[in-house]
């Protein structure tokens, strides 16, 4: 596929990775309510987020584990819709890039005409910088890639531990902004350890000029440090943050208290990522 954008264009997302490892938190927009979610997202920005992944909830989130599935249910029960999501992003007015993580049916069916162009156009208008679409096969991504090119948005590919050869090349050709490196097989969810598959996946991507952000399972600062030490350019954290939202919701804690816990966790994860960069071995001199 021939990309229509200027190859020298650097998106806001790419710029976010330019000055060291990026912290990329995920929350489902509208979880558990529109107003609470705004406060929680702002807390993550205050805590050091370099890029935000905001989930647009879909009724069949096939790539998600129980934690994020529950967040999506809460968001849908709270009334979140694609139009509400765009209002949310516009009101947030984020100082850092925003990535919409959702499923292709919502993108394709939005607007009066089928196809991704109306959704991408509206996304660009409200300040969204890119997309992660877990259920979109590379073979069918052309129309969305073309719409993203038209409006200057990034389309981020997910690379699994089993992605190799021609398929890996195809995904990287489609990708811009950063590569979402899936740390392990399975669905999303916080883990107590970092998979050995992470280093192997990063090694396969070593020749790509795109930043590599690792997700699926990172839950604390030491894990963030280990991933960056292994060669990642950023860390993506979702379930560990969604857990904090869920705990606050179940305990009926004040929004301000939950936001403070999210801010503290974000700082821990960002500091861990920075510490991991400092632990990398010095490159050998030739």
Secondary structure, DSSP 8 states (H G I E B T S, - for coil): ----S-TT---HHHHHTTTS-EEEEEEETTSS-HHHHHHHHHHHHHTT-SEEEEE---TT-TT--HHHHHHHHHHHHTT--HHHHHHHHHHH--SSEEEEEE-HHHHHH-SSSSSSHHHHHHHHHHT--EEEETT--GGG-HHHHHHHHHHT-EEE-EE-TT--HHHHHHHHHH--SEEEEE-SSS-----SS--THHHHHHHHTTT--SEEEEESS--SHHHHHHHHHTT-SEEEE-HHHHHHHHHHHHTT--HHHHHHHHHHHHHHHHHHHHHHHHTS------
